[in-house]
Amino acid sequence: MAIPAILPYSMPTASDLPKNRVSWKVDPKRSVLLIHDMQQYFLNAYTLEESPITELLANIQLLKNKCAELGIPVVYTAQPGAQNPEDRALLTDFWGPGLEDDPAQTKVVDEVAPSEDDVVLTKWRYSAFKRTNLLEIMHEQGRDQLIICGVYAHIGCLLTASDAFMQDVEPFFVADAVADFSLEHHKMAMTYAADRCAVTTSTALLLDELKSVQHSDANAKELTLPLIRNQIAELLDESPSDFDDNEDLIDRGLDSIRIMSLVENWRRTGAEVTFMQLAEEPTISAWWKLLSASTKKVLSHTE
């Protein structure tokens, strides 16, 4: 029932990426980096000096360094040792008793160890959201994107991506910054994520997106009330003059996908708003109040 020995296999490359169904773009102001279960116990199943682990460690280091540079929060999951049978429950039937209460098994490997400002969550189930406050941490910081790396791709990483999607968090599944039991399991996880719940990407592509968003922020179009009204009217294929600023836009036909597109556009201007904030009071007047206050706050920090 323990984790089997994992034979070396070649880490997938950009040419192996599946086609994504969505075109979400990662944003430094919206994202959190999740480094999933990178504990010695789980990596001991691999030959550490060979693929895919050599690439896994190098790519997670690149992601972590870039996130530190951009102020993107970094969150780790780590399973505890010597879990009580009540806590481990059905996991025991599949995987046995799990980690021993020994730092040689429970520690996050030195190459990607947490920094002082990083958050380490105690992990109890496949999904990093289950029995943790990960979602609350993200909501408190106004973040609704999750960059996922670590092990194992088709178990905890994939289930976390699926869980994120079901809670209106956009997951980014970094295909060459995860590892799995085999290349077949790895590719299955990449494909499922791209087909059903996430953007499957590579370390290089994700880093390029983060850099491009940085550069475009300075040239973003300034938000005004007429511009906001025009953007909403365009999404609904109506005239801006037809809207009452206090009417419920969801009742008018503005669905969650269109709201998310507005969130992405507005956040590129520097406005720190989230889907949840817009959904709570879906009127033009309420949104303008949120956006204008957020924009003033951003400007005050940069003056």
ABEGO torsion letter per residue (X at the ends): XBBBBBBBBBBBBAAABBBBABABBBBAAABBBBBBGBBAAAAAABBAABOAAAAAAAAAAAAAAAAAAAGBBBBBBBBBBGBBAAAAEAAAAAAEAEBBBBAAAABBBAAABBBAABBBBBBABABAABGBAAAAAAAAAGBABBBBBEOBAABAAAAAAAAAAAAGBBBBBBAAABBBABAAAAAAAAAAAAAAABBBBBAAAAAAAAAAAAAAAAABBBBBAAAAAAAAAAAAGBBAAABBAABBAAAAGBBAAAAAAAAAAAAAAGBBBBAAAAAABBBAAAAAAAAAAAAAAAAAAAX
